[in-house]
Amino acid sequence: MSEAKSQIESLRKWVVEHKLRAVGCLWLSGITGSIAYNWSRPNMKPSVKIIHARLHAQALTLGALAGAALVEYYDHKK
């Protein structure tokens, strides 16, 4: 149990120190995954596939920013 807690604590510490890098990596993986998923759907234009991928990545980025804000809030409160 303490080993899992230390892993979570080290992940939290890394996110606090590298907020923008964490959000950027999440955005990049989100847009890559979304493009891969959308390209497997044959009945869409390529422009629509790219727009959907961008929208998915933006939603994921907003979630990541909210998560980083919660981590920052928890860090300041602690």
N, CA, C and O atoms as a GROMACS GRO file, in nm:
protein
  312
    1MET      N    1   0.083  -0.120   0.000
    1MET     CA    2   0.000   0.000   0.000
    1MET      C    3   0.087   0.126   0.000
    1MET      O    4   0.059   0.221  -0.073
    2SER      N    5   0.191   0.126   0.082
    2SER     CA    6   0.278   0.244   0.088
    2SER      C    7   0.357   0.262  -0.041
    2SER      O    8   0.391   0.375  -0.078
    3GLU      N    9   0.386   0.150  -0.110
    3GLU     CA   10   0.458   0.160  -0.237
    3GLU      C   11   0.371   0.230  -0.342
    3GLU      O   12   0.420   0.314  -0.417
    4ALA      N   13   0.243   0.196  -0.346
    4ALA     CA   14   0.150   0.261  -0.440
    4ALA      C   15   0.133   0.408  -0.404
    4ALA      O   16   0.124   0.494  -0.492
    5LYS      N   17   0.129   0.437  -0.275
    5LYS     CA   18   0.114   0.576  -0.230
    5LYS      C   19   0.238   0.658  -0.268
    5LYS      O   20   0.225   0.773  -0.308
    6SER      N   21   0.356   0.599  -0.257
    6SER     CA   22   0.477   0.671  -0.293
    6SER      C   23   0.484   0.695  -0.444
    6SER      O   24   0.535   0.798  -0.488
    7GLN      N   25   0.432   0.601  -0.524
    7GLN     CA   26   0.428   0.621  -0.669
    7GLN      C   27   0.332   0.734  -0.705
    7GLN      O   28   0.363   0.816  -0.791
    8ILE      N   29   0.218   0.738  -0.639
    8ILE     CA   30   0.123   0.846  -0.664
    8ILE      C   31   0.181   0.979  -0.620
    8ILE      O   32   0.164   1.079  -0.689
    9GLU      N   33   0.249   0.980  -0.508
    9GLU     CA   34   0.311   1.102  -0.459
    9GLU      C   35   0.422   1.150  -0.553
    9GLU      O   36   0.435   1.270  -0.577
   10SER      N   37   0.501   1.058  -0.606
   10SER     CA   38   0.606   1.099  -0.699
   10SER      C   39   0.546   1.149  -0.831
   10SER      O   40   0.600   1.242  -0.891
   11LEU      N   41   0.436   1.089  -0.876
   11LEU     CA   42   0.367   1.137  -0.995
   11LEU      C   43   0.310   1.276  -0.972
   11LEU      O   44   0.319   1.363  -1.058
   12ARG      N   45   0.250   1.297  -0.855
   12ARG     CA   46   0.195   1.429  -0.821
   12ARG      C   47   0.306   1.533  -0.818
   12ARG      O   48   0.288   1.644  -0.869
   13LYS      N   49   0.419   1.499  -0.760
   13LYS     CA   50   0.531   1.592  -0.752
   13LYS      C   51   0.582   1.627  -0.892
   13LYS      O   52   0.616   1.743  -0.919
   14TRP      N   53   0.589   1.526  -0.982
   14TRP     CA   54   0.634   1.552  -1.118
   14TRP      C   55   0.537   1.646  -1.190
   14TRP      O   56   0.580   1.737  -1.261
   15VAL      N   57   0.407   1.623  -1.173
   15VAL     CA   58   0.306   1.708  -1.238
   15VAL      C   59   0.316   1.851  -1.186
   15VAL      O   60   0.304   1.946  -1.264
   16VAL      N   61   0.338   1.867  -1.056
   16VAL     CA   62   0.351   2.001  -1.000
   16VAL      C   63   0.473   2.072  -1.059
   16VAL      O   64   0.466   2.192  -1.088
   17GLU      N   65   0.582   2.001  -1.076
   17GLU     CA   66   0.704   2.061  -1.128
   17GLU      C   67   0.700   2.084  -1.279
   17GLU      O   68   0.766   2.175  -1.329
   18HIS      N   69   0.625   2.003  -1.352
   18HIS     CA   70   0.623   2.009  -1.499
   18HIS      C   71   0.479   2.018  -1.551
   18HIS      O   72   0.438   1.935  -1.632
   19LYS      N   73   0.406   2.116  -1.508
   19LYS     CA   74   0.263   2.128  -1.547
   19LYS      C   75   0.245   2.138  -1.698
   19LYS      O   76   0.168   2.063  -1.757
   20LEU      N   77   0.316   2.231  -1.759
   20LEU     CA   78   0.296   2.253  -1.903
   20LEU      C   79   0.343   2.133  -1.985
   20LEU      O   80   0.281   2.099  -2.085
   21ARG      N   81   0.450   2.070  -1.944
   21ARG     CA   82   0.498   1.952  -2.015
   21ARG      C   83   0.396   1.839  -2.005
   21ARG      O   84   0.372   1.767  -2.102
   22ALA      N   85   0.336   1.823  -1.887
   22ALA     CA   86   0.236   1.717  -1.869
   22ALA      C   87   0.113   1.743  -1.956
   22ALA      O   88   0.061   1.651  -2.020
   23VAL      N   89   0.067   1.868  -1.958
   23VAL     CA   90  -0.050   1.902  -2.039
   23VAL      C   91  -0.017   1.887  -2.188
   23VAL      O   92  -0.099   1.837  -2.265
   24GLY      N   93   0.102   1.929  -2.228
   24GLY     CA   94   0.143   1.917  -2.368
   24GLY      C   95   0.153   1.772  -2.413
   24GLY      O   96   0.110   1.737  -2.524
   25CYS      N   97   0.209   1.687  -2.329
   25CYS     CA   98   0.219   1.544  -2.363
   25CYS      C   99   0.080   1.482  -2.371
   25CYS      O  100   0.054   1.398  -2.458
   26LEU      N  101  -0.007   1.522  -2.281
   26LEU     CA  102  -0.144   1.469  -2.284
   26LEU      C  103  -0.215   1.515  -2.411
   26LEU      O  104  -0.286   1.437  -2.474
   27TRP      N  105  -0.196   1.642  -2.450
   27TRP     CA  106  -0.256   1.693  -2.572
   27TRP      C  107  -0.204   1.617  -2.693
   27TRP      O  108  -0.282   1.576  -2.780
   28LEU      N  109  -0.073   1.598  -2.700
   28LEU     CA  110  -0.014   1.529  -2.814
   28LEU      C  111  -0.063   1.385  -2.824
   28LEU      O  112  -0.094   1.338  -2.934
   29SER      N  113  -0.069   1.315  -2.712
   29SER     CA  114  -0.119   1.177  -2.717
   29SER      C  115  -0.268   1.175  -2.750
   29SER      O  116  -0.314   1.083  -2.818
   30GLY      N  117  -0.343   1.274  -2.703
   30GLY     CA  118  -0.486   1.280  -2.734
   30GLY      C  119  -0.512   1.304  -2.881
   30GLY      O  120  -0.598   1.238  -2.940
   31ILE      N  121  -0.440   1.397  -2.940
   31ILE     CA  122  -0.463   1.425  -3.082
   31ILE      C  123  -0.414   1.309  -3.169
   31ILE      O  124  -0.475   1.279  -3.272
   32THR      N  125  -0.305   1.245  -3.129
   32THR     CA  126  -0.256   1.129  -3.205
   32THR      C  127  -0.356   1.014  -3.200
   32THR      O  128  -0.386   0.952  -3.302
   33GLY      N  129  -0.406   0.986  -3.081
   33GLY     CA  130  -0.505   0.878  -3.067
   33GLY      C  131  -0.634   0.909  -3.141
   33GLY      O  132  -0.694   0.821  -3.202
   34SER      N  133  -0.677   1.034  -3.135
   34SER     CA  134  -0.800   1.072  -3.202
   34SER      C  135  -0.786   1.066  -3.353
   34SER      O  136  -0.879   1.023  -3.423
   35ILE      N  137  -0.672   1.108  -3.405
   35ILE     CA  138  -0.650   1.099  -3.550
   35ILE      C  139  -0.648   0.952  -3.592
   35ILE      O  140  -0.706   0.916  -3.694
   36ALA      N  141  -0.582   0.869  -3.514
   36ALA     CA  142  -0.578   0.726  -3.547
   36ALA      C  143  -0.718   0.666  -3.546
   36ALA      O  144  -0.754   0.588  -3.634
   37TYR      N  145  -0.798   0.703  -3.448
   37TYR     CA  146  -0.935   0.652  -3.440
   37TYR      C  147  -1.020   0.704  -3.557
   37TYR      O  148  -1.091   0.627  -3.621
   38ASN      N  149  -1.012   0.833  -3.584
   38ASN     CA  150  -1.093   0.891  -3.691
   38ASN      C  151  -1.051   0.841  -3.828
   38ASN      O  152  -1.135   0.830  -3.918
   39TRP      N  153  -0.923   0.809  -3.847
   39TRP     CA  154  -0.879   0.760  -3.978
   39TRP      C  155  -0.931   0.619  -4.005
   39TRP      O  156  -0.934   0.576  -4.120
   40SER      N  157  -0.971   0.549  -3.901
   40SER     CA  158  -1.026   0.415  -3.923
   40SER      C  159  -1.173   0.420  -3.964
   40SER      O  160  -1.231   0.318  -4.000
   41ARG      N  161  -1.233   0.536  -3.960
   41ARG     CA  162  -1.373   0.553  -4.001
   41ARG      C  163  -1.377   0.600  -4.146
   41ARG      O  164  -1.336   0.712  -4.176
   42PRO      N  165  -1.425   0.516  -4.238
   42PRO     CA  166  -1.412   0.546  -4.382
   42PRO      C  167  -1.512   0.648  -4.436
   42PRO      O  168  -1.489   0.701  -4.545
   43ASN      N  169  -1.619   0.677  -4.368
   43ASN     CA  170  -1.725   0.761  -4.426
   43ASN      C  171  -1.712   0.908  -4.390
   43ASN      O  172  -1.812   0.980  -4.391
   44MET      N  173  -1.593   0.954  -4.358
   44MET     CA  174  -1.574   1.095  -4.322
   44MET      C  175  -1.468   1.157  -4.412
   44MET      O  176  -1.373   1.090  -4.455
   45LYS      N  177  -1.484   1.286  -4.441
   45LYS     CA  178  -1.383   1.359  -4.517
   45LYS      C  179  -1.259   1.376  -4.429
   45LYS      O  180  -1.271   1.380  -4.307
   46PRO      N  181  -1.142   1.387  -4.489
   46PRO     CA  182  -1.021   1.409  -4.409
   46PRO      C  183  -1.026   1.538  -4.327
   46PRO      O  184  -0.974   1.541  -4.215
   47SER      N  185  -1.088   1.643  -4.380
   47SER     CA  186  -1.096   1.768  -4.304
   47SER      C  187  -1.182   1.751  -4.179
   47SER      O  188  -1.150   1.808  -4.074
   48VAL      N  189  -1.288   1.675  -4.189
   48VAL     CA  190  -1.374   1.649  -4.073
   48VAL      C  191  -1.301   1.564  -3.971
   48VAL      O  192  -1.316   1.583  -3.850
   49LYS      N  193  -1.221   1.469  -4.018
   49LYS     CA  194  -1.143   1.385  -3.927
   49LYS      C  195  -1.045   1.470  -3.847
   49LYS      O  196  -1.029   1.450  -3.726
   50ILE      N  197  -0.980   1.565  -3.912
   50ILE     CA  198  -0.884   1.652  -3.844
   50ILE      C  199  -0.954   1.743  -3.746
   50ILE      O  200  -0.904   1.766  -3.635
   51ILE      N  201  -1.070   1.796  -3.784
   51ILE     CA  202  -1.145   1.884  -3.693
   51ILE      C  203  -1.190   1.806  -3.570
   51ILE      O  204  -1.182   1.858  -3.459
   52HIS      N  205  -1.238   1.685  -3.588
   52HIS     CA  206  -1.280   1.604  -3.473
   52HIS      C  207  -1.162   1.572  -3.382
   52HIS      O  208  -1.174   1.576  -3.260
   53ALA      N  209  -1.049   1.541  -3.442
   53ALA     CA  210  -0.929   1.511  -3.362
   53ALA      C  211  -0.889   1.633  -3.280
   53ALA      O  212  -0.852   1.620  -3.163
   54ARG      N  213  -0.895   1.750  -3.341
   54ARG     CA  214  -0.859   1.873  -3.269
   54ARG      C  215  -0.955   1.900  -3.154
   54ARG      O  216  -0.913   1.939  -3.045
   55LEU      N  217  -1.084   1.878  -3.177
   55LEU     CA  218  -1.184   1.900  -3.073
   55LEU      C  219  -1.164   1.803  -2.957
   55LEU      O  220  -1.176   1.842  -2.840
   56HIS      N  221  -1.136   1.677  -2.988
   56HIS     CA  222  -1.111   1.578  -2.882
   56HIS      C  223  -0.988   1.617  -2.801
   56HIS      O  224  -0.988   1.608  -2.678
   57ALA      N  225  -0.883   1.660  -2.870
   57ALA     CA  226  -0.760   1.698  -2.800
   57ALA      C  227  -0.782   1.822  -2.715
   57ALA      O  228  -0.727   1.832  -2.605
   58GLN      N  229  -0.862   1.916  -2.762
   58GLN     CA  230  -0.890   2.036  -2.682
   58GLN      C  231  -0.969   2.001  -2.557
   58GLN      O  232  -0.942   2.054  -2.450
   59ALA      N  233  -1.065   1.911  -2.570
   59ALA     CA  234  -1.142   1.869  -2.452
   59ALA      C  235  -1.051   1.798  -2.351
   59ALA      O  236  -1.062   1.821  -2.231
   60LEU      N  237  -0.963   1.715  -2.401
   60LEU     CA  238  -0.868   1.646  -2.313
   60LEU      C  239  -0.774   1.745  -2.246
   60LEU      O  240  -0.741   1.729  -2.128
   61THR      N  241  -0.732   1.848  -2.319
   61THR     CA  242  -0.644   1.950  -2.262
   61THR      C  243  -0.715   2.029  -2.153
   61THR      O  244  -0.656   2.059  -2.049
   62LEU      N  245  -0.841   2.063  -2.176
   62LEU     CA  246  -0.916   2.134  -2.071
   62LEU      C  247  -0.928   2.049  -1.945
   62LEU      O  248  -0.917   2.099  -1.834
   63GLY      N  249  -0.951   1.920  -1.964
   63GLY     CA  250  -0.956   1.829  -1.848
   63GLY      C  251  -0.821   1.823  -1.777
   63GLY      O  252  -0.816   1.820  -1.654
   64ALA      N  253  -0.713   1.820  -1.854
   64ALA     CA  254  -0.579   1.817  -1.794
   64ALA      C  255  -0.549   1.946  -1.720
   64ALA      O  256  -0.490   1.942  -1.612
   65LEU      N  257  -0.589   2.059  -1.775
   65LEU     CA  258  -0.568   2.186  -1.705
   65LEU      C  259  -0.649   2.192  -1.576
   65LEU      O  260  -0.600   2.242  -1.474
   66ALA      N  261  -0.771   2.142  -1.579
   66ALA     CA  262  -0.851   2.137  -1.457
   66ALA      C  263  -0.786   2.045  -1.354
   66ALA      O  264  -0.784   2.076  -1.235
   67GLY      N  265  -0.734   1.932  -1.399
   67GLY     CA  266  -0.664   1.841  -1.309
   67GLY      C  267  -0.539   1.905  -1.250
   67GLY      O  268  -0.512   1.889  -1.131
   68ALA      N  269  -0.463   1.977  -1.332
   68ALA     CA  270  -0.344   2.046  -1.282
   68ALA      C  271  -0.382   2.154  -1.182
   68ALA      O  272  -0.311   2.177  -1.084
   69ALA      N  273  -0.495   2.221  -1.206
   69ALA     CA  274  -0.541   2.322  -1.111
   69ALA      C  275  -0.579   2.257  -0.979
   69ALA      O  276  -0.551   2.312  -0.872
   70LEU      N  277  -0.643   2.142  -0.984
   70LEU     CA  278  -0.678   2.071  -0.860
   70LEU      C  279  -0.553   2.026  -0.784
   70LEU      O  280  -0.548   2.036  -0.662
   71VAL      N  281  -0.454   1.978  -0.857
   71VAL     CA  282  -0.329   1.938  -0.792
   71VAL      C  283  -0.262   2.059  -0.728
   71VAL      O  284  -0.212   2.050  -0.616
   72GLU      N  285  -0.262   2.171  -0.798
   72GLU     CA  286  -0.204   2.294  -0.742
   72GLU      C  287  -0.280   2.340  -0.619
   72GLU      O  288  -0.219   2.382  -0.520
   73TYR      N  289  -0.412   2.335  -0.624
   73TYR     CA  290  -0.494   2.375  -0.510
   73TYR      C  291  -0.466   2.284  -0.391
   73TYR      O  292  -0.449   2.332  -0.279
   74TYR      N  293  -0.461   2.154  -0.415
   74TYR     CA  294  -0.434   2.058  -0.308
   74TYR      C  295  -0.293   2.081  -0.251
   74TYR      O  296  -0.273   2.070  -0.130
   75ASP      N  297  -0.198   2.113  -0.338
   75ASP     CA  298  -0.061   2.136  -0.294
   75ASP      C  299  -0.051   2.260  -0.205
   75ASP      O  300   0.020   2.260  -0.105
   76HIS      N  301  -0.123   2.367  -0.242
   76HIS     CA  302  -0.121   2.489  -0.161
   76HIS      C  303  -0.196   2.471  -0.030
   76HIS      O  304  -0.158   2.528   0.073
   77LYS      N  305  -0.302   2.392  -0.033
   77LYS     CA  306  -0.380   2.371   0.087
   77LYS      C  307  -0.302   2.285   0.187
   77LYS      O  308  -0.314   2.303   0.308
   78LYS      N  309  -0.223   2.192   0.135
   78LYS     CA  310  -0.144   2.103   0.219
   78LYS      C  311  -0.024   2.176   0.269
   78LYS      O  312   0.057   2.119   0.342
   0.00000   0.00000   0.00000
